[in-house]
Amino acid sequence: MNAANLEASWTIESIEWAALPGERARSAGSNARLGVHGKNVPLHTARITIAGQTGYGWSRISREAAAALIGTPVRDLFTANGAVQQAYRGIEFPLLDWLGHISGKPVCALIAKDQASGGKQQVPCYDTSLYFDDLHLSDDAAAVALMQAEAQEGKLRGHHNFKIKVGRGALHMPLEAGTRRDIAVIHGIREIAGPQGNIMIDANNGYNLNITKRVLSETAEDRLYWLEEAFHEDAVLYGLLREWMDKERLNVLIADGEGLAAPPLVEWAKKGIVDVVQYDVLSPGFSFWLELGQELDAAGVKSAPHSYGSPYGNYALSHLASAIDGFQFVEWDQIDVPGMDASGYRIGEGYVTLPTSPGFGLNFDDGYFTRLVKENGWSV
């Protein structure tokens, strides 16, 4: 949508902020570098009002920064293609939600690369909940059974694709025992996913080059889709890994970018060292990805923006997919948030189906949010 079509007299009237409580379906365990992630996940939310219309979305903007935006003309907020200008990205999600509501369209339709399509109604997704929940078990078979049961829970929710945390030997278990269990768990999850499901592994920088080679060799039959964050971003090591994988004829994609969001990663990807770029969807953000996605598409590089630790990322990614040809999956972290109705989104057969309602298709309880603003937030 061209911002020139918006009324010149419209300005930001108010910005309110509060933290909504959220809870995962199951407590998330450790990964290769951190302890238990837990069950409780707050959703930091801003509500903006422009021309009497509200928009809700994730935001960590400060009260002081928000106060400075009051009275800003709406035409100044957006680029010609509907992205949020750099100076206002602290509230980009509520702004995009507002734009969808004032336009009567879902965000995916506003930003779709193929405008005639109205945006993608279904997007591939994966269950990202398979953490180290087995560390209390000494027996590998029991550990695999536990992780299989968790994957089965995801399958019952409609997931066909799964990402598995690996790197148990980096911190939580002796190296050999942890690596052996990583491999056993991968075998076990393949049984649950079946032959058609995609499996990704994420080492959170807990491997080195030799461990990576071993794990990929011993799981070749499991047909991993990608290997994520094997080690800290390093063009030399990734180049050596790529050479070895080509020699071994292992068709596993190399994915990175979540952690340090290393700026050189895009150039490495263009050179064929890395296959999938994973900068976060909340920070650097949605509008950042609208720009980067076009660049990666032009270079033939795949996009899989990271999203974890906030329920909003599930829904933002679902819409972002319409703007990027090489978009791979929505990373789905199942979190329920009282006061936010996300029932318009449905997962089935490994896909998330988007609602056709305006904005991001999330219905917030205005009264409940107002109460939380008074209890733990602020208003300007």
C-alpha positions in Angstrom: 0.0 0.0 0.0 1.3 3.4 -0.9 1.5 5.7 2.1 0.5 8.6 -0.1 -3.0 7.2 0.0 -3.2 7.8 3.8 -4.8 11.0 5.1 -2.3 13.8 5.6 -4.0 14.8 8.8 -3.6 11.5 10.5 -0.9 11.4 13.3 0.0 9.0 16.1 -2.4 9.9 18.9 -1.3 7.5 21.6 1.0 4.6 22.4 0.4 2.2 25.3 2.6 -0.7 26.4 2.2 -3.7 28.7 3.6 -7.2 29.2 1.0 -9.9 28.7 1.6 -13.3 30.4 2.2 -16.2 28.1 2.7 -19.9 28.8 4.1 -22.7 26.6 2.3 -25.9 26.1 5.3 -27.7 27.7 8.3 -26.3 29.6 11.3 -26.0 27.3 14.5 -27.6 28.6 18.2 -26.7 28.0 20.1 -26.2 24.8 23.9 -26.5 24.1 24.7 -23.3 25.9 21.9 -22.4 28.2 19.9 -24.0 31.0 16.1 -24.7 31.2 14.1 -22.1 29.2 10.9 -22.7 31.1 7.3 -22.4 30.5 6.4 -18.8 31.1 7.0 -16.3 28.3 5.7 -12.7 28.4 4.5 -10.9 25.3 5.7 -7.3 25.3 2.9 -5.5 23.5 2.2 -2.0 22.3 -1.1 -0.6 21.3 -1.1 2.5 19.0 -4.0 4.7 18.0 -4.1 6.6 14.8 -7.3 8.2 13.4 -9.3 6.4 16.1 -8.1 3.0 14.9 -5.9 0.8 17.1 -3.1 -1.6 16.1 -1.4 -4.1 18.4 2.0 -5.8 18.2 5.2 -6.8 19.8 7.4 -3.9 20.9 10.1 -3.1 23.5 10.0 0.6 22.9 10.7 2.8 25.9 8.2 5.2 27.3 10.5 8.1 26.5 11.0 7.0 22.9 7.3 6.5 22.5 6.5 10.0 23.8 8.7 11.5 21.1 6.6 9.9 18.4 3.3 11.3 19.5 2.0 13.7 16.8 4.1 12.1 14.0 2.2 12.2 10.7 1.2 8.8 9.5 2.7 9.4 6.0 6.1 9.7 7.6 5.9 6.2 9.1 5.9 4.0 6.0 8.0 3.6 2.9 6.3 3.5 -0.5 6.0 -0.3 -0.4 4.4 -0.4 3.0 7.4 -1.2 5.2 8.0 0.9 8.3 10.7 3.6 8.1 13.9 2.9 10.1 13.2 5.6 12.6 9.8 4.0 13.6 10.7 0.3 13.7 10.4 0.3 17.5 6.7 0.1 16.9 6.7 -1.6 13.5 4.4 -4.5 14.4 1.5 -2.4 15.9 2.0 0.0 12.9 1.7 -2.8 10.4 -1.3 -4.2 12.3 -2.9 -0.7 12.2 -2.2 -0.4 8.5 -3.9 -3.7 7.9 -6.9 -2.7 9.9 -7.3 0.8 8.3 -6.9 -0.9 4.9 -9.2 -3.8 5.6 -6.5 -6.3 4.6 -4.2 -8.9 6.2 -0.6 -7.8 6.4 0.4 -10.7 4.1 -1.8 -9.1 1.3 -0.2 -5.7 1.9 3.3 -6.9 1.5 2.9 -9.8 -0.9 5.5 -10.1 -3.7 2.7 -11.3 -5.9 0.0 -8.7 -5.2 -2.6 -10.5 -7.3 -2.4 -13.5 -5.0 -3.5 -11.6 -1.9 -0.7 -13.3 0.0 0.0 -16.9 0.9 -2.8 -18.5 2.8 -0.7 -21.5 3.9 3.0 -21.5 4.9 5.2 -24.5 5.9 6.1 -24.6 9.6 8.0 -26.7 12.1 7.7 -27.6 15.8 10.7 -25.9 17.5 10.0 -27.3 21.0 12.4 -30.3 21.1 15.0 -29.2 23.7 17.1 -31.2 26.1 14.3 -32.5 28.3 16.1 -35.8 28.8 19.1 -34.8 30.8 17.8 -36.4 33.9 17.9 -39.8 32.2 21.0 -41.9 32.2 19.7 -44.4 29.6 19.8 -43.4 26.0 16.8 -45.5 25.0 14.7 -43.9 27.7 15.9 -40.5 26.5 14.9 -41.2 22.9 11.5 -42.5 24.1 10.9 -39.2 26.0 11.9 -37.1 23.0 9.7 -39.2 20.7 6.8 -38.7 23.0 7.3 -34.9 22.8 7.5 -35.0 19.0 4.3 -37.1 19.0 2.6 -34.2 20.9 3.7 -31.9 18.2 2.4 -34.2 15.5 -1.0 -34.3 17.2 -1.1 -30.5 17.0 -0.6 -30.8 13.2 3.2 -30.6 12.8 5.0 -32.8 10.3 8.4 -31.0 10.6 10.6 -30.7 13.6 13.8 -29.0 14.8 15.9 -30.8 17.3 18.3 -29.2 19.7 21.6 -31.0 19.7 25.0 -30.4 21.4 24.4 -32.1 24.6 28.1 -32.8 25.0 29.1 -29.1 24.9 28.0 -28.4 28.4 25.4 -30.7 30.0 26.8 -34.2 29.3 30.3 -35.7 28.7 31.3 -35.1 25.1 31.1 -38.7 23.9 27.9 -39.5 25.7 26.2 -36.3 24.7 27.2 -36.7 21.0 26.0 -40.3 21.0 22.7 -39.3 22.5 22.3 -36.5 19.9 22.6 -39.1 17.2 20.2 -41.5 18.9 17.6 -38.8 19.3 17.8 -37.8 15.7 17.2 -41.4 14.7 14.2 -41.5 17.0 12.6 -38.3 15.8 12.9 -39.5 12.2 10.7 -42.4 13.2 8.0 -40.0 14.5 8.3 -37.6 11.6 8.0 -40.3 9.0 9.6 -40.3 5.6 7.9 -37.1 4.4 8.6 -34.9 7.5 11.5 -32.5 7.4 14.0 -32.6 10.3 16.4 -29.8 11.2 19.1 -29.8 13.9 20.3 -26.8 15.9 23.6 -27.1 17.8 23.6 -23.5 19.2 27.3 -23.3 18.5 27.9 -26.4 20.6 29.8 -28.4 17.9 33.2 -28.1 16.3 34.0 -29.2 12.7 34.9 -32.7 13.6 31.8 -33.4 15.7 29.7 -31.9 13.0 31.1 -34.3 10.5 30.5 -37.2 12.8 26.9 -36.3 13.5 26.1 -35.7 9.8 27.8 -39.0 8.8 26.0 -41.1 11.4 22.6 -39.5 10.6 22.9 -39.6 6.8 20.0 -42.1 6.7 17.8 -39.6 8.5 18.0 -37.1 5.7 18.4 -33.9 7.7 17.0 -30.8 6.0 19.4 -28.4 7.6 22.1 -28.0 10.2 21.8 -24.8 12.2 24.5 -23.0 14.1 27.0 -25.8 14.2 29.6 -23.5 15.6 30.2 -19.7 15.8 30.0 -18.0 12.5 33.3 -18.8 10.7 33.7 -18.6 6.9 36.8 -20.8 7.0 35.2 -23.6 9.0 31.9 -23.5 7.0 33.9 -23.6 3.8 35.7 -26.7 5.0 32.4 -28.2 6.1 30.9 -27.5 2.7 33.8 -29.1 0.8 33.5 -32.2 3.0 29.7 -32.4 2.6 30.0 -32.2 -1.2 32.6 -34.9 -1.2 30.4 -37.1 1.0 27.3 -36.2 -1.1 25.4 -35.1 2.0 22.6 -32.8 0.8 22.1 -31.0 4.1 21.6 -27.2 4.1 23.9 -25.0 6.3 21.8 -22.4 8.2 23.0 -19.6 10.5 22.4 -16.1 11.6 20.3 -16.3 14.8 22.9 -15.7 17.4 25.3 -12.9 16.6 23.5 -12.0 13.4 27.0 -11.7 11.8 26.8 -9.1 9.1 29.2 -11.0 6.7 26.7 -14.0 6.7 24.8 -12.6 3.7 28.0 -12.4 1.7 29.0 -15.9 2.7 25.6 -17.1 1.6 26.0 -15.4 -1.8 29.3 -17.2 -2.2 27.6 -20.6 -1.5 29.2 -21.2 1.9 25.9 -20.9 3.8 22.5 -21.9 2.3 20.0 -20.4 4.7 20.0 -17.0 6.5 18.2 -16.8 9.9 18.3 -13.3 11.3 15.5 -12.8 13.9 12.1 -11.6 12.8 11.6 -9.4 15.9 15.1 -7.9 15.9 16.5 -6.8 13.4 12.8 -7.0 12.6 10.0 -7.4 10.0 10.8 -4.4 7.8 14.4 -5.4 7.8 13.4 -8.8 6.5 11.2 -7.2 3.8 14.4 -5.6 2.4 16.8 -8.5 3.1 14.4 -11.1 1.7 14.4 -9.4 -1.7 18.2 -9.3 -1.7 18.4 -13.0 -0.8 15.8 -14.0 -3.4 17.9 -12.2 -6.1 21.0 -14.2 -5.0 19.1 -17.5 -4.8 19.7 -17.7 -1.1 17.0 -19.3 1.2 15.4 -17.4 4.1 14.3 -18.8 7.4 14.0 -16.0 9.9 14.5 -17.1 13.5 11.6 -16.8 16.0 11.7 -18.1 19.5 10.8 -16.8 22.9 7.9 -14.7 21.9 4.5 -15.9 20.7 4.3 -12.9 18.3 7.0 -14.3 16.0 4.8 -17.3 15.0 2.3 -14.9 13.4 4.7 -12.3 12.1 6.6 -15.0 10.2 3.4 -16.5 8.8 2.7 -13.1 7.0 6.3 -12.4 6.1 6.4 -15.5 3.9 4.3 -13.7 1.3 7.1 -11.2 0.6 10.0 -13.7 0.1 10.1 -16.4 -2.6 12.9 -18.3 -0.8 11.0 -18.4 2.6 11.4 -21.9 4.1 9.4 -22.4 7.4 7.7 -20.6 10.2 9.5 -21.5 13.4 6.5 -22.3 15.7 6.9 -21.9 19.4 3.5 -22.8 20.8 2.7 -20.2 23.5 -0.8 -19.3 24.7 -1.4 -15.7 25.8 -4.6 -14.7 27.8 -6.1 -11.6 26.2 -4.8 -12.5 22.7 -7.0 -14.6 20.5 -5.0 -16.4 17.9 -7.6 -19.0 16.9 -7.6 -17.7 13.4 -4.3 -19.5 12.8 -4.5 -23.3 12.3 -1.8 -25.9 12.0 -2.3 -29.0 10.0 -0.3 -31.3 7.7 2.9 -29.3 8.5 1.4 -26.0 7.4 0.0 -23.0 9.2 -3.2 -21.6 7.6 -3.5 -17.8 8.1 -6.7 -15.9 8.9 -8.1 -13.5 6.3 -9.0 -10.9 8.9 -7.2 -7.5 8.8 -3.8 -6.8 10.2 -2.0 -9.8 11.7 -5.3 -11.5 12.4 -4.9 -11.4 16.2 -7.8 -10.2 18.4 -6.7 -8.5 21.6 -9.0 -8.0 24.5 -9.0 -4.2 24.8 -10.3 -4.1 28.4 -7.8 -6.7 29.6 -4.9 -4.9 27.9 -6.0 -1.5 29.4 -5.9 -3.1 32.9 -2.4 -4.5 32.3 -1.2 -1.1 31.1 -2.2 0.3 34.5 -0.7 -2.7 36.4 2.7 -3.1 34.7 2.9 -0.8 31.7 2.6 2.8 30.6 0.7 5.1 28.3 1.6 8.3 26.4 
